[in-house]
């Protein structure tokens, strides 16, 4: 009887093992097929391809380019060096007239720790300047995905970016696009730059407060530098952080620690005034688009080339929470209070995370999605010494006055 039981158990485990093995083999072949499809997107770009286009950088810090999708839809596409596929909202893909391609066979995990099986769509072509990408595949981001509210523009992901060379010259406010397989062209463009081998996924930074810090270089992250718990524990022994709570969605908030005015060294280049943020729901080391805006850099074949900026006239985009101690952003197509400094002016005034904003300073600035996505609202709050907010909470309207604290 016992032998029969063990034979049954063994057969069951063997079948499960075979099923799991077949599933993983299928995923490997699927990924090979997907990457081959995305390499095809740049096959028509010649080895001598080279063009200069303006950098689009929005007030939130994201980098992008103006593109024409399917020959008729002009749009600004943002860059994300860590998103495995390009990303767009479903309604945007409908506008692009994108065709359903496949569903991902493996789950995707976003930064909000949500799990989902992505639907993939393909567009016929994307034209950037004189370059044409054919058959670019996008992941559809549905409304129940935590990324939906943050995705106010479509994104070009890693699968496309790594097949083209990109030089971001912030001193001249230009992007140079070139064929990365042209070694002579790459050498010419990277003169005076220092090489960080495989720096997109493993970039070494250094500061006196953190020692060596290995980070991902992520243009899709709207932060300066994000640190994990180990670095946070080391850093808070040397410096007192500024603490605030951040609202992602109902039931999901973070308590974020900000460390200001830290000089970070990258390939020997000193980068002052960096903000290091510990975000428990992310808990990894990431150099984001705010950090990227402080250097000139080249992305080619997964490598990162870095050069110090010489244009000191451009004011860097600020990463830290405004001095009034709050941030307003979009949640479920509504402007809400999404960040509050602990014991800061806004929290002391009585505001709460998730409060829906009806009016700001009696309509002095629009409280709508466009005002947020353009960065106008963030800029307005940063410059304000006081703020009057009309909000809705639990069906009731309330008015709060926030006044900047003097030190």
BELLINLIN-V310773 format. One line per field, one symbol per residue. ss: DSSP state (a for helix, b for strand, c for the rest). burial: # if it has 24 or more other C-alpha atoms within 12 Angstrom, else .. Layout:
# BELLINLIN-V310773
ss=???
burial=???
This chain:
# BELLINLIN-V310773
ss=caaaaaaaaaaaaaaaaaaaaaaaaaaaaaaaaaaaaaaacccccccccbbbbbcbbcccccbbbbbbbcccbbbbbbbccccccbbbbaaaaaaaccbbbbbccccbbcccccbbccbbbbbbbbbbccbbbbbbbbbbbcccccccccccccbbcaaaacccbbbbbccccbbbbbccccaaaaaaaccccbbbccccccbbbbbcccbbbbbbbcccccccbbbcaaaaaaaccccccbbbbbbbbccbbbbbbbbbbbbbbbccbbbbbbbbbbcccccccbbcaaaaccbbbbbbccbbbbbbcccccccccccccccccbbbbbbccbbbbbbbbcccaaaaaccccccbbbbbaaacbcccaaaaaccaaaaaaaaccbbbbbbbbccbbbbbbbbcccc
burial=.................................##.######..#...######################....################.##..#.###...#......##.....###########..############..###########################.########....##..##..####..###.#####.##..################..##..##....#########....##############.#.#.#####################################......################..#########.####.#############...#####.###.########.#.#######......######...
